[in-house]
């Protein structure tokens, strides 16, 4: 299956262009810092600790950049405002904003790699500080005496101690962010990930130690010059390596520091009248991270204030296959189809909170909104028990009408998601796997109210489930939307295809009540290649938006087909919904 360049550019072009720009920026900072710290103001420090200085400072620049950028993708409110703003009209730009989680993870991996390089370089620096201790320059030395234990140098300085603590915090955050731990024990991921604030505080303190110093009087003391008061004794100012003579010749500089040959050729043999003066660096890390950190803190404060008032739960409905529907009301709550909210129930956990897609959005005529959640973990189990603790039959698909005391529930949001773009295509394909149907439920609800105002003119909806009972979650909604479109003489507007991946339970077919769905139910899995060929043939020369929320196998197959070529000139733009 060949890749079509137009489809590839549509799906991957903006992402890869941004990635190239980000990589180029990292490379430019690394090389620029490396060359800068090879300059004459670091002549004596370079002779003392070698190229470990350049590598450590170059990797520190990469760390500063990514510690700055990693906070921006998790500013959900900011991204939502950008995505909904009329100043961002491009669909490709809005789709690029949906890659915030991927970019956040990429920055995190880069921070880990740069930290490993930074730590390795500083371990070599600590060793060289010990071996190349020079009594002529007490202000430049970090070791207290020659051949001091490098471990003592590390643990006796502020940068060393804070560096060790940062490595520990970063190790905890990274290991807990792996898919295995994040899915099996979300609490571990949640609590360790919030250590990022400790990491940033340590990072600010880390650069305040003033260990690495530069020479500030290059005009009064060109490095490598003869001191006028000591030339009679034949003493040349300059530190020496172990086993090297006290005087540094031009040949020695050329051998160990070829980058400084031109400078050495101009300065050796000159006479100076003053000693070199060394000063610590002005800490720059806070300049990088203070802006994004303040922005993130301001957003968190805004979200805390916005979510401080609990919602009013109007009804709780228990659906088959351990799915709970919660309908709520909150004053001045507005949301667009496809968005999601974050639920926080103090009765379940004081800090833990989870995102859920809105399956029903408030409208001008109805303020009720709702979510469907599947019981798959400790948090959802405890939440389900609190909601249904007084229910006589939790499995019955009926609203709980009698008065009950529901637990306090707070919501944060709404926030944007890729599913918002479904209505912005003329033709859209929505593929759901199991409970992955929830991002599309609010869109179907919205089309049931009104479809004329949107650009969407044809919607292909494919839903794959293992259990026949799972289709009951939104069977009423699908039937009502189907009947509405038929009554309005638009039977081709919505194409519903339901697939039961396992044949067990076919005798429990949805029934005559849902006759519109019975004819659209097939046993087995969709033939994605044939499906895409039919879509391309029916929508020649058009752009089809493909939206997926389901298992990785389905997602990978759809992504591959979206990038493949077809003889009809149809372009498929891939959008993935994920809360992992």
SETORRO-808783 format. One line per field, with one value per residue (C-alpha): z, x, y; residue in one letter. Coordinates in nm, 4 decimals. Layout:
N
Z: [Z;...]
X: [X;...]
Y: [Y;...]
marti: [a;...]
! end
This chain:
580
Z: [0.0000;-0.1251;0.0610;-0.1241;-0.0899;-0.0699;0.2034;0.3884;0.3785;0.4971;0.7936;0.8799;0.7115;0.9801;1.2579;1.0988;1.0029;1.3637;1.4786;1.2423;1.3705;1.7313;1.6611;1.4794;1.7756;2.0159;1.7907;1.7493;2.1254;2.1881;1.9280;2.0144;2.3839;2.3108;2.1030;2.3491;2.6378;2.4214;2.4188;2.5731;2.8919;2.9781;2.8799;3.2275;3.3258;3.0062;3.0847;3.4293;3.3480;2.9696;2.7253;3.0013;3.0571;2.7011;2.7038;3.0411;2.9476;2.6017;2.7491;3.0127;2.7327;2.5861;2.9319;2.9770;2.6448;2.7042;3.0676;2.9285;2.6518;2.8439;3.0488;2.7516;2.6135;2.9495;2.9669;2.8542;2.8868;2.6779;2.4051;2.4104;2.3652;2.0766;1.9111;1.9390;1.8422;1.5043;1.4761;1.4213;1.1215;0.9738;1.0359;1.0152;1.2862;1.5117;1.4455;1.5374;1.8727;1.9370;1.9404;2.2755;2.4641;2.2098;2.2267;2.6073;2.6087;2.3505;2.5657;2.8670;2.6863;2.5695;2.9272;3.0390;2.7644;2.8170;3.1933;3.1441;2.9267;3.1727;3.4736;3.2936;3.1929;3.5465;3.6912;3.4620;3.5668;3.9350;3.8670;3.6722;3.9412;4.1847;3.9662;3.8187;4.1395;4.0980;4.3941;4.1681;4.1119;4.4361;4.2966;4.0100;4.2114;4.3374;4.5137;4.8476;4.7695;4.5013;4.4445;4.6687;4.6469;4.3600;4.5544;4.8267;4.5685;4.4437;4.7830;4.9374;4.6845;4.6273;4.2553;4.3416;4.6088;4.4101;4.1016;4.2821;4.4119;4.0642;3.9167;4.1806;4.1144;3.7385;3.7710;3.9718;3.7268;3.4184;3.5460;3.6709;3.3301;3.1440;2.9950;3.2172;3.5447;3.4233;3.3222;3.6113;3.8932;3.7961;4.1510;4.1338;3.8048;3.9342;4.2588;4.1202;3.8189;4.0514;4.1778;3.8761;4.0964;4.3308;4.0242;3.9080;4.2500;4.2681;3.9147;4.0105;4.3179;4.1201;3.9086;4.2044;4.3353;4.1164;4.0642;3.7053;3.6649;3.3736;3.3455;3.3489;3.2760;2.9343;2.8396;3.1517;3.1491;2.8106;2.8918;2.8586;2.8999;3.1037;3.4414;3.4580;3.8278;3.7924;3.4605;3.6324;3.8087;3.4795;3.6080;3.3597;3.4918;3.4009;3.5639;3.4775;3.4233;3.6233;3.4851;3.2799;3.3345;3.5094;3.1928;2.9104;2.5656;2.2436;2.1421;2.4604;2.3907;2.0297;2.1444;2.4064;2.2841;1.9053;1.9077;2.0820;1.8499;1.6852;2.0223;2.1698;1.8755;1.9443;2.3230;2.3984;2.4559;2.5708;2.9049;3.1587;3.4725;3.6712;3.7794;3.6142;3.7850;3.7894;3.8418;3.8706;3.6071;3.6333;3.6742;3.3544;3.4113;3.5845;3.2741;3.0734;3.3061;3.5009;3.2173;3.1418;3.5128;3.5979;3.3042;3.4211;3.7819;3.6658;3.4627;3.7527;3.9768;3.7177;3.6829;4.0613;4.0933;3.7996;3.9437;4.3087;4.2913;4.2806;4.0093;4.0665;3.9679;3.8215;3.7407;3.7337;3.4844;3.4965;3.1520;3.0560;3.0672;3.3739;3.2173;3.4248;3.2800;3.4915;3.3991;3.5644;3.5731;3.6460;3.6228;3.3218;3.1872;2.8119;2.5980;2.2343;2.0976;2.1231;2.4303;2.7602;3.1310;3.4317;3.7195;4.0800;4.3574;4.7041;4.8403;4.6212;4.6311;4.7675;4.4754;4.2006;3.9009;3.5568;3.2127;3.0527;2.7216;2.7270;2.5740;2.6106;2.5827;2.7185;2.4630;2.4617;2.5592;2.7957;3.0552;3.1260;3.0257;3.0878;3.0656;3.0321;3.2278;3.2159;3.5428;3.4746;3.7803;4.1524;4.1113;3.8864;4.1093;4.4220;4.2324;4.1010;4.4526;4.5869;4.3101;4.3273;4.6964;4.7543;4.4229;4.4452;4.1053;3.9649;3.6424;3.5371;3.2560;3.4212;3.5831;3.9601;4.0316;4.4081;4.6112;4.6897;4.8448;4.5723;4.6598;4.5943;4.2420;4.0881;3.7221;3.5498;3.1907;2.9252;2.7234;2.3521;2.1733;1.8133;1.7916;1.7751;1.4132;1.2995;1.2161;1.0257;0.7418;0.4591;0.4965;0.8205;0.9244;1.2971;1.4161;1.7755;1.9645;2.2693;2.5161;2.2652;2.1248;2.3906;2.1995;1.9175;2.1308;2.1930;1.8204;1.7409;2.0045;1.8450;1.4978;1.6438;1.7466;1.4303;1.1439;0.8905;1.0547;1.0214;0.7259;0.7680;0.4927;0.5295;0.8349;0.8362;1.1846;1.2587;1.6024;1.6934;2.0178;2.1682;2.3549;2.1874;2.5028;2.4587;2.1680;2.4092;2.5505;2.2651;2.0736;2.1451;2.0299;1.7045;1.6268;1.6996;1.4822;1.2055;1.2145;1.2211;0.9119;0.7262;0.8112;0.6748;0.3549;0.4324;0.4590;0.3114;0.5748;0.8326;0.7478;1.0524;1.0602;1.3758;1.4117;1.6745;1.6984;1.8901;1.7819;2.1385;2.2455;1.8998;2.0257;2.2443;1.9375;2.0097;1.9175;1.7204;1.9141;1.7354;1.3948;1.2276;1.3867;1.3306;0.9562;1.0155;1.2529;1.1210;1.2890;1.2630;1.2110;0.9419;0.6285;0.6592;0.3190;0.1347;0.3432;0.2528;-0.1137;-0.1063;0.0789;-0.1704;-0.4634;-0.3207;-0.2302;-0.5252;-0.5002;-0.1493;0.1921;0.4422;0.8132;0.9857;1.3637;1.5788;1.9464;2.0264;2.0544;1.9146;1.6484;1.4898;1.5259;1.3512;1.0668;1.0055;1.0248;0.7676;0.5315;0.5635;0.4319;0.1488;-0.2110;-0.3921;-0.7586;-0.6848;-0.5541;-0.2101;0.0848;0.4292;0.7274;1.0367;1.3868;1.6972;2.0260;2.3314;2.7075;2.7987]
X: [0.0000;0.1706;0.1724;0.0198;0.2210;-0.0856;-0.2466;0.0836;0.1332;-0.2216;-0.1824;0.1851;0.3164;0.2386;0.3450;0.6791;0.7437;0.6930;0.9143;1.1931;1.1684;1.1821;1.4814;1.6608;1.6024;1.7450;2.0462;2.1065;2.1006;2.3302;2.5891;2.5675;2.6222;2.9030;3.0893;3.0157;3.1719;3.4770;3.5429;3.8361;3.6525;3.6544;4.0166;4.1423;3.8298;3.8562;4.2169;4.1085;3.8044;3.8211;3.5335;3.3035;3.2326;3.1039;2.8970;2.7389;2.6433;2.5188;2.2943;2.1780;2.0570;1.8525;1.7135;1.6124;1.4293;1.2349;1.1579;1.0062;0.8062;0.6819;0.4374;0.2631;0.0919;-0.0761;-0.2312;-0.5662;-0.7614;-0.5074;-0.5129;-0.8919;-0.9054;-0.6576;-0.8477;-1.1822;-1.0481;-1.1367;-0.7706;-0.6834;-0.9034;-0.6806;-0.8031;-0.4466;-0.3377;-0.6209;-0.5297;-0.1696;-0.2900;-0.4494;-0.0990;-0.0300;0.0058;0.2518;0.4627;0.4476;0.5805;0.8483;0.9733;0.9766;1.1900;1.4263;1.4612;1.5568;1.8180;1.9636;1.9720;2.1698;2.4247;2.4348;2.4912;2.7596;2.9462;2.9359;3.0667;3.3688;3.3954;3.3999;3.6838;3.8831;3.8258;3.9874;4.2783;4.3598;4.3340;4.5455;4.6556;4.7269;4.3553;4.1657;3.8544;3.8353;3.8764;3.5797;3.7880;3.9416;4.2668;4.4295;4.2857;3.9882;3.7215;3.4888;3.1883;3.2654;3.2725;2.9280;2.7605;2.9263;2.7945;2.4449;2.4422;2.5565;2.2929;2.0073;2.1245;2.1049;1.7566;1.6403;1.7662;1.5683;1.2493;1.2905;1.3424;1.0198;0.8228;0.9516;0.9075;0.5559;0.4677;0.5195;0.2078;0.2284;0.2261;-0.0093;-0.2774;-0.2359;-0.2018;-0.3099;-0.2615;0.1141;0.1322;-0.0838;0.1001;0.4533;0.3765;0.2807;0.6398;0.7196;0.6777;0.9507;1.1664;1.1282;1.2089;1.5226;1.6125;1.5995;1.8182;2.0514;2.1961;2.2529;2.5636;2.8093;3.0405;3.1377;3.3070;3.4226;3.7064;3.5743;3.8947;4.0043;4.1457;4.3581;4.4641;4.4539;4.4611;4.8067;4.9922;5.3117;5.2585;5.4922;5.5684;5.6447;5.8238;6.1557;6.0888;5.9813;5.6336;5.3511;5.0023;4.7981;4.6706;4.8312;4.7144;4.8565;5.1997;5.2279;5.4884;5.3827;5.4236;5.1695;5.3183;5.1358;5.1891;5.0164;4.7096;4.7008;4.7187;4.4448;4.2245;4.2409;3.9312;4.1373;4.4404;4.3679;4.3094;4.6241;4.8349;4.7291;4.7683;5.0727;5.3742;5.1736;5.2420;4.9632;4.9650;4.6836;4.5629;4.2613;3.9308;3.6685;3.2956;3.0077;2.7396;2.4205;2.1506;1.9431;1.7177;1.4478;1.4246;1.3303;1.0784;0.9254;0.6919;0.5435;0.5369;0.3426;0.1092;0.0462;-0.0109;-0.2527;-0.4461;-0.4579;-0.5899;-0.8537;-0.9550;-0.9715;-1.2020;-1.4142;-1.4542;-1.5016;-1.8823;-2.0266;-2.2655;-2.6211;-2.6680;-3.0160;-3.0116;-2.7937;-2.8641;-2.7049;-2.6396;-2.5297;-2.1628;-2.0805;-2.1485;-2.2936;-2.4574;-2.4573;-2.6726;-2.5893;-2.6702;-2.4331;-2.4992;-2.3454;-2.1897;-2.1280;-1.9673;-1.9280;-1.9917;-1.6798;-1.5345;-1.4568;-1.4618;-1.2593;-1.4541;-1.3451;-1.5344;-1.3824;-1.5798;-1.3739;-1.0348;-0.9217;-0.6873;-0.7512;-0.9559;-1.0268;-1.1355;-1.4617;-1.6118;-1.9411;-2.2081;-2.4717;-2.4007;-2.6189;-2.8289;-3.0259;-3.3383;-3.1872;-2.9150;-2.8586;-2.5289;-2.3982;-2.1189;-2.0970;-1.8233;-1.7205;-1.6268;-1.2744;-1.0681;-1.0646;-1.1746;-1.4712;-1.5729;-1.5828;-1.7594;-2.0214;-2.0813;-2.1363;-2.3805;-2.5797;-2.5456;-2.9233;-3.0381;-3.2484;-3.1411;-2.8287;-2.8511;-3.1902;-3.1733;-3.3997;-3.3441;-3.3369;-3.6452;-3.6650;-3.4872;-3.1284;-2.8328;-2.5690;-2.2028;-2.0487;-1.9152;-1.6964;-1.6134;-1.3272;-1.3706;-1.4828;-1.1671;-1.1168;-1.0541;-1.0015;-1.3679;-1.4735;-1.3595;-1.6156;-1.8698;-1.6108;-1.5732;-1.8183;-1.7735;-1.6658;-1.5981;-1.6297;-1.4971;-1.5603;-1.4468;-1.6573;-1.6829;-1.4819;-1.8200;-1.8558;-1.6689;-1.9236;-2.2382;-2.2575;-2.2096;-2.5012;-2.7087;-2.6226;-2.7223;-3.0491;-3.1232;-2.9988;-2.7675;-2.8275;-2.5907;-2.2843;-2.0604;-2.1081;-2.3243;-2.2510;-2.1496;-2.0294;-2.0597;-1.8964;-1.9207;-1.7425;-1.8343;-1.7711;-2.1016;-2.4399;-2.5658;-2.3117;-2.5112;-2.7906;-2.5839;-2.6874;-2.9402;-3.2244;-3.0156;-2.9143;-3.2724;-3.4135;-3.1514;-3.2087;-3.5872;-3.5463;-3.3268;-3.5646;-3.8578;-3.6625;-3.5879;-3.2148;-3.1607;-2.8115;-2.6915;-2.6086;-2.4636;-2.4630;-2.2655;-2.2547;-2.0145;-2.0273;-1.6759;-1.7932;-2.0993;-2.1892;-2.5262;-2.6712;-2.9966;-3.0238;-3.0453;-3.1447;-3.5057;-3.7931;-3.7767;-3.4517;-3.5361;-3.3442;-3.0242;-3.0891;-3.0385;-2.7092;-2.5626;-2.2942;-2.0964;-1.7193;-1.4777;-1.4919;-1.2827;-1.1141;-0.9441;-1.2706;-1.4462;-1.1913;-1.2112;-1.5890;-1.5563;-1.3006;-1.5208;-1.8319;-1.6459;-1.4193;-1.1808;-1.3089;-1.1442;-1.2826;-1.2200;-1.1443;-1.1936;-1.1048;-1.1477;-1.0768;-0.8095;-0.4619;-0.5093;-0.8009;-0.6218;-0.3059;-0.5039;-0.7009;-0.3899;-0.2130;-0.5106;-0.5463;-0.1911;-0.2362;-0.3127;-0.6428;-0.7377;-1.0222;-0.8263;-0.9887;-0.7880;-0.8370;-0.7332;-0.6702;-0.7697;-0.7173;-0.9018;-0.7129;-0.7211;-0.4397]
Y: [0.0000;0.3132;0.6427;0.9358;1.2557;1.4789;1.2696;1.2428;1.6197;1.6761;1.4403;1.4651;1.7803;2.0399;1.8028;1.7212;2.0828;2.1870;1.8984;2.0066;2.3637;2.2422;2.0164;2.2976;2.5281;2.2685;2.2094;2.5827;2.6362;2.3401;2.4415;2.8099;2.7438;2.4994;2.7599;3.0391;2.8490;2.7801;3.1553;3.3448;3.4382;3.0666;3.0093;2.9180;2.7227;2.5200;2.4307;2.3177;2.1000;2.0541;2.0207;1.8978;2.2669;2.3144;1.9965;2.0675;2.4243;2.3249;2.0541;2.3052;2.5347;2.2489;2.1796;2.5432;2.5481;2.2286;2.3073;2.6261;2.4564;2.1528;2.3588;2.5208;2.2051;2.1396;2.4863;2.3459;2.6694;2.8606;2.5958;2.5917;2.9691;2.9509;2.6691;2.8452;3.1854;3.3319;3.4337;3.0667;2.9876;2.7181;2.3658;2.2352;2.4777;2.3655;2.0027;2.0811;2.2173;1.8787;1.7257;1.8949;1.5665;1.4308;1.7469;1.7439;1.3861;1.4739;1.7608;1.5285;1.2700;1.5443;1.6703;1.3186;1.2799;1.6275;1.5683;1.2470;1.4315;1.7219;1.4957;1.2941;1.6103;1.7479;1.4215;1.4586;1.8237;1.7263;1.4824;1.7443;2.0071;1.7655;1.6531;1.9958;2.1977;2.5108;2.7211;3.0209;3.0741;3.0128;3.1851;2.9389;2.6200;2.4226;2.1598;2.2537;2.0778;1.8681;1.5185;1.5822;1.3117;1.4172;1.2851;1.5356;1.8127;1.7082;1.6735;1.9794;2.2326;2.3715;2.2771;1.9247;1.8587;2.0146;1.8267;1.4918;1.5762;1.6804;1.3554;1.1651;1.3651;1.3303;0.9542;0.9187;1.1314;0.9501;0.5958;0.6706;0.8201;0.4944;0.3393;0.0299;0.2245;0.4969;0.2471;0.0027;0.2567;0.6058;0.7365;0.6752;0.8654;1.1497;1.2116;1.1764;1.3965;1.6789;1.6787;1.8963;2.2035;2.0722;2.0082;2.3688;2.5115;2.2977;2.4053;2.7723;2.7109;2.4828;2.7645;2.9985;2.8210;3.0101;2.7117;2.7908;3.1270;3.3388;3.5907;3.9460;4.1453;4.0235;4.3643;4.3981;4.0362;3.8605;3.4875;3.3360;3.6664;3.7277;3.8928;4.1963;4.1449;3.7755;3.7570;3.7842;3.4561;3.3040;3.2346;3.2420;3.2698;2.9694;2.6533;2.3280;1.9758;1.6887;1.6081;1.9280;2.2040;2.5221;2.7322;2.6966;2.7281;2.8036;2.4412;2.3191;2.5322;2.4168;2.0542;2.0628;2.3497;2.3810;2.6048;2.8722;2.8683;3.2040;3.3669;3.2136;3.3279;3.6872;3.6810;3.4674;3.6840;3.9860;4.1481;4.2061;4.4155;4.2560;3.9147;3.7558;3.8301;3.5556;3.6097;3.3633;3.3506;3.5469;3.2776;3.2631;2.9630;3.1647;3.3850;3.0767;2.9156;3.2060;3.3097;2.9632;2.8784;3.1947;3.1305;2.7754;2.8865;3.1584;2.9024;2.6599;2.9380;3.0289;2.6642;2.6248;2.9234;2.8076;2.4582;2.5595;2.5357;2.1827;2.0750;1.9603;1.5964;1.5573;1.1860;0.8781;0.5994;0.2554;0.1063;-0.2463;-0.3486;-0.1359;0.2032;0.4876;0.7972;1.1131;1.4105;1.7420;2.1122;2.3986;2.7686;2.9482;2.6290;2.6328;2.3646;2.2671;1.9171;1.7014;1.8734;1.7030;1.7864;1.6696;1.5152;1.5525;1.3778;1.4444;1.1506;0.9188;1.0929;1.4262;1.4970;1.2437;1.3581;1.2151;1.3428;1.2326;1.3344;1.5198;1.2975;1.5679;1.9414;2.2216;2.4089;2.7318;2.5400;2.2853;2.3393;1.9704;1.8123;1.4643;1.2093;0.8319;0.6560;0.2927;0.1235;-0.0003;0.0978;0.1724;0.5347;0.4574;0.1650;0.3786;0.6568;0.4118;0.2781;0.6309;0.7178;0.3949;0.3135;0.3380;0.1953;-0.1217;-0.2509;-0.0945;-0.2930;-0.1601;0.0952;0.3515;0.6903;0.6845;0.8894;0.8818;1.1482;1.0662;1.2381;1.2403;1.2956;1.6351;1.6535;1.9243;1.9696;2.1473;2.2513;2.2218;2.1581;2.1099;1.7823;1.6642;1.5583;1.9228;1.9266;1.6677;1.9375;2.1441;1.8927;1.8452;1.4683;1.2991;0.9412;0.8647;0.5294;0.4198;0.1136;0.0235;0.3111;0.5170;0.6204;0.8906;1.1681;1.1336;1.1109;1.4856;1.5459;1.3151;1.4919;1.8252;1.7035;1.5841;1.9435;2.1129;2.0232;2.3026;2.5520;2.3275;2.2547;1.8794;1.7273;1.3572;1.1569;0.7966;0.6494;0.3118;0.1551;-0.1700;-0.3518;-0.6950;-0.7246;-0.6757;-0.5043;-0.2243;-0.0850;-0.0008;0.2862;0.5142;0.3041;0.5475;0.8427;0.6732;0.5717;0.9161;1.0861;0.8328;0.8883;1.2665;1.2696;1.0383;1.2623;1.5596;1.3660;1.3414;0.9648;0.9944;1.2436;0.9730;0.6326;0.4035;0.0794;-0.1341;-0.4282;-0.7004;-0.8434;-1.1523;-1.3529;-1.4592;-1.3273;-1.2687;-1.4197;-1.1085;-0.8877;-0.5312;-0.6057;-0.4635;-0.1379;-0.0617;-0.2021;0.0818;-0.0519;-0.4224;-0.3874;-0.2034;-0.4608;-0.6969;-0.9719;-0.9504;-0.6657;-0.3983;-0.4397;-0.1042;-0.1150;-0.1828;0.0787;0.3468;0.2552;0.3002;0.6322;0.7590;0.6531;0.8230;1.1425;1.2094;1.5053;1.5844;1.6044;1.3532;1.4005;1.0688;1.0560;0.7578;0.6774;0.3171;0.0455;0.1045;-0.1620;0.0232;0.3562;0.2342;0.0774;0.3970;0.6139;0.3992;0.4059;0.7830;0.8230;0.5743;0.6662;0.6194;0.6662;0.9090;1.2103;1.1885;1.3181;1.1634;1.3754;1.1649;1.2795;1.0673;1.1008;0.9790;1.0351;0.7937]
marti: [x;x;x;x;x;x;x;x;x;x;x;x;x;x;x;x;x;x;x;x;x;x;x;x;x;x;x;x;x;x;x;x;x;x;x;x;x;x;x;x;x;x;x;x;x;x;x;x;x;x;x;x;x;x;x;x;x;x;x;x;x;x;x;x;x;x;x;x;x;x;x;x;x;x;x;x;x;x;x;x;x;x;x;x;x;x;x;x;x;x;x;x;x;x;x;x;x;x;x;x;x;x;x;x;x;x;x;x;x;x;x;x;x;x;x;x;x;x;x;x;x;x;x;x;x;x;x;x;x;x;x;x;x;x;x;x;x;x;x;x;x;x;x;x;x;x;x;x;x;x;x;x;x;x;x;x;x;x;x;x;x;x;x;x;x;x;x;x;x;x;x;x;x;x;x;x;x;x;x;x;x;x;x;x;x;x;x;x;x;x;x;x;x;x;x;x;x;x;x;x;x;x;x;x;x;x;x;x;x;x;x;x;x;x;x;x;x;x;x;x;x;x;x;x;x;x;x;x;x;x;x;x;x;x;x;x;x;x;x;x;x;x;x;x;x;x;x;x;x;x;x;x;x;x;x;x;x;x;x;x;x;x;x;x;x;x;x;x;x;x;x;x;x;x;x;x;x;x;x;x;x;x;x;x;x;x;x;x;x;x;x;x;x;x;x;x;x;x;x;x;x;x;x;x;x;x;x;x;x;x;x;x;x;x;x;x;x;x;x;x;x;x;x;x;x;x;x;x;x;x;x;x;x;x;x;x;x;x;x;x;x;x;x;x;x;x;x;x;x;x;x;x;x;x;x;x;x;x;x;x;x;x;x;x;x;x;x;x;x;x;x;x;x;x;x;x;x;x;x;x;x;x;x;x;x;x;x;x;x;x;x;x;x;x;x;x;x;x;x;x;x;x;x;x;x;x;x;x;x;x;x;x;x;x;x;x;x;x;x;x;x;x;x;x;x;x;x;x;x;x;x;x;x;x;x;x;x;x;x;x;x;x;x;x;x;x;x;x;x;x;x;x;x;x;x;x;x;x;x;x;x;x;x;x;x;x;x;x;x;x;x;x;x;x;x;x;x;x;x;x;x;x;x;x;x;x;x;x;x;x;x;x;x;x;x;x;x;x;x;x;x;x;x;x;x;x;x;x;x;x;x;x;x;x;x;x;x;x;x;x;x;x;x;x;x;x;x;x;x;x;x;x;x;x;x;x;x;x;x;x;x;x;x;x;x;x;x;x;x;x;x;x;x;x;x;x;x;x;x;x;x;x;x;x;x;x;x;x;x;x;x;x;x;x;x;x;x;x;x;x]
! end
